[in-house]
Amino acid sequence: MKIKLGWCGLFILCVLASAFRSALAEWVRCEVDGQFSVQLPVAATEMDMLQVFASQGVTPSPEQAQVLKSMKVFTATDGAANYMVTRMATGLAASLEEPGNRTRFYDGAVNGVLLKEHGTLLQRAAFTVNGTEGVEVRYRGVHKGTGKKVIKYNRWLAVGPVVYMLAVYPVDRNDSTGVGLQEPRTKFFNSMAYRPSPAPSK
């Protein structure tokens, strides 16, 4: 009888564990705009970049204020990672389609992040979403909370006049390898969905 109860208890635990994993697997889709969305483990919080600057005592110029108003920044965090999704206007819709310009644009974006974070590039690779090529990087950068170097990942996708950037880095401030990011980062990046806005009717 004890053996039967033991197996019954084990079965219940397995069912509960499976249900818990299923609940964890149900991420929330974040609609960034009418043509781009991505999934996050929890509902995202949208940041007001003008308020962020104001809270730091920085007064942007009129030109900077216009850029900040056009930006959309969403953040989320769970037990494994911190996630950020940024949408920003580039004004380069036509020139990005010229040979070599998209690569040069991504070069500038990658180098800018590495310079800002005193980072070291570890890997760079191209990816494609709905026919549009983006770039993904893995690099060692500074953790804002500790100043220690941790593994971070970024993805950029430039489409028309805007660029979308996804960033993910570990919650664990002592994770210098990024091993804990593998599963959530893969799910986060692979959930990118881009559907071109319909052309205006003539």
Secondary structure, DSSP 8 states (H G I E B T S, - for coil): -HHHHHHHHHHHHHHHHHHHHHHHH--EEEE-SSSEEEEESS--EEE-HHHHHHHTT----HHHHHHHHH-EEEEEE-SSEEEEEEEEE-S-TTGGGSTTHHHHHHHHHHHHHHHHTT-EEEEEEEEEETTEEEEEEEEEEE-TTT--EEEEEEEEEEETTEEEEEEEEES-TT--S-GGGHHHHHHHHHT-EE--------
